Amino acid sequence: MKRLFFTTALIISYSVLTFAQQKPPIAKVATVVSAEEAFNKLVARKGIKDGFLAVADPEGLVFKPNAKKITDFYGSIDKQPGTLSWKPKFARISANGDLAFTAGPYVYQNGKTDDDKVYGDYVSIWRNDGETGLKLLIDLGIQHPEPEAESNTDFKEPDPAKQKAPSKEPFAGKGVMLQYDNVFNSSLTKSALATYKEFFSAEGRYYFPGFDPIVGVDKTMKFLANEAIQINATTVSAGRSTSSDLAYTYGTARINKGGIVSAYNYVRIWETDSKGQWNVLLEVFSAVEK
């Protein structure tokens, strides 16, 4: 499967004009890691509900189990019981600093003993509108057994060569990413293994409920084959950084795993490689429980 024609067509169709103003300072990945750590401390101090409401982007989403605005979901409940803590272990930020994400392990406890602990991994996407700093745009996660070992830390600085002056419309690349996601989903119906081989980053991470995060395209493909996973997915929305080096898409999916079909939500985080090609850096499937 070749993407040269598709990529060229997108560049021609969706080229974005930028202002001739000065470029902003190059972003640092520590900015989003610090924001995530501060969010964790805020939840520990004020509780889950108030913590999420304090950092929510006006358009921020949580999947409970389907996509809901953070403000609508947490604003409608009296209190979220239990305690929640987490630690960022995987993070990136766009060169212009307007889009970023972190991911890592979490522990939720609604009781007094170790048997009351629930383990998993979260994924958080953050957006900076240039006025209020980073705000939580998307948050979801998976549950799995207690991990046997601590995951490796992977924080990488953005490529300065990808920095550019902000476009007139901060997320003008939405249409580009919607098309990429649609092509990804269409390809999945033909061959999941071929799709991941073509679109998944060599260092990409795959998050599926019940399993520790899988790192690398080869291990992801092996997992898909071993679990006999077939995916039928539909794109819902997308966004892209003004520096056009980091993006996200999300949607719904029906997954046949070993003959059992279940409903999921998915989020994909995309990044460009050295040739400007978009690849999936992270994908997470969140189960829609009946």
Secondary structure, DSSP 8 states (H G I E B T S, - for coil): ---HHHHHHHHHHT---B-SS-------HHHHHHHHHHHHHHHHHH-HHHHHHHHEEEEEEEESSSEEEHHHHHHTSS---SEEEE---EEEE-TTSSEEEEEEEEEEE-SSSGGGEEEEEEEEEEEE-SSS-EEEEEEEEEE-S--SS----EE----GGG----BSSTTTTHHHHHHHHHHHHHHHTT-HHHHHHHHEEEEEEEE-TTS--EESHHHHHHHHHHTTEEEEEEEEEEEE-TTSSEEEEEEEEEEEETTEEEEEEEEEEEEE-TTS-EEEEEEEEEE---
